[in-house]
């Protein structure tokens, strides 16, 4: 049986060279993932502080919650892995 949309988590890694996203079920299985290049020169429309991209004070969490209408947690990749 396929998990419902309410039983999925979306993880996004925004890096200096790539953005990688993965949709994961509650058992930790990756349902789908996608990777595409980061374009820091196009501007910081979704970040508060990203020193590797030279972006600062962009309200990522709020913008994502407004756009997606779901709860959003923004954290450092090392903290997320822990």
N, C-alpha and C positions, 0 to 999 in steps of 0.2 A: 504494500500500500504506500502510495506517495504521501509525504508529509504535507500538511496544509501550509498556507502562507503564514499563518499565525505561529507555526512551529519552526520558523527559520530565523537565522541570524545572518547579518551581512557584515563582513569585515572589509575594511578598505585601508590599504597601506599607501600613503602619499609620500613619495620619496623624491629625491633630487633628479632622478632619471626616469622614474616610472610610477604609475599608479596601478596598483594591483588590487582587485576586488574578488571576494569569494563569498558565495552563498552556502551556508552550512546548516545542516539539520541539527536537532538537539542532541544527537548522538556523536556529533563532531565529524560527520561525513560531508565532504565537499560535494555539493550538488552541481555547482557550476562556478567557474572562475574566469577572469579576464584580466589581461595586462595590456596597458598602452602607455606610450611615452608621456612624461610630464613636460609641460610647456611653461616654465616659470616666467618667461618673457611676456606671456599673455596676461599676467596680472594675478593678484592674490584674492580672488573672489571667494575663497572658502577657508581661510586660515587665520589664526590669531598670532602664532609665531612659528616660523619654519626657517631657521637660519640657513639651512642648505639651499633654500629657494630665495632667501633674502626678503621674505614676506613677514609683516608684523601686524598685530592688532586687528585681525579679520575674524569676526565671530562665527567660526565654522559650525559649532554645535547648533546655534540658533538658526543659522541659515539652512542647515540640513534638516532640522526638525520642521521648519516652516515649509520647505520644499517637499519633504517626504511624508510628513504628518505621522511620524512614528517616533518613539523614544530614541535618542541618540546619545552615545557616550564617546567622548573624544579623549584619547590618552596617547602617551608615548608608546612606541612599538615594544620597547623593553618591558615596560610595565604591563602591557597587554599580554605578552608572552608569559610573564610570571603568573 
